[in-house]
Amino acid sequence: MQIVKGDVLDDLPSLLGKVPVGLKTVVLHSAVLNYVIDEDKRRAFSAYMQESDALWLSCESPSVFPWLKAPHISKVESLRYIMRINGEPIAKCAPHGGNLEWFEGAQQQVKDALAAFVSAR
């Protein structure tokens, strides 16, 4: 495992480009992109991650990726975040993943994504 200090928007593409062939990469972030005000930058990051070979796990406020589908979160639950795998919503959670409430069918979705990730080149 390697943890690298840097700017996720600027440094991640070059870091992923340095991963040796055959190694699996997981990108996990929690309440990071909430601080990126520019929606175009969040969109570019999302598109990059969805096109990459990495497994992408995110835990962000529902307002971070408004263009990605997500189940409705009520005002009562407005402090809940959405956990996603490769951009697909899988659960509601507390900020930073303090607790988790799976969306219907999400556990199978996670198993399928992990199986595809493990079997990919």
Secondary structure, DSSP 4 states (H G I P E B T S, - for coil): -----S-HHHHHHHHHHTSPTT---EEEEES-GGG---HHHHHHHHHHHHHSSSEEEEEE-TTT-TTS------GGGTT-EEEEETTEEEEEE-GGGSSEEEPTTHHHHHHHHHHHHHH--
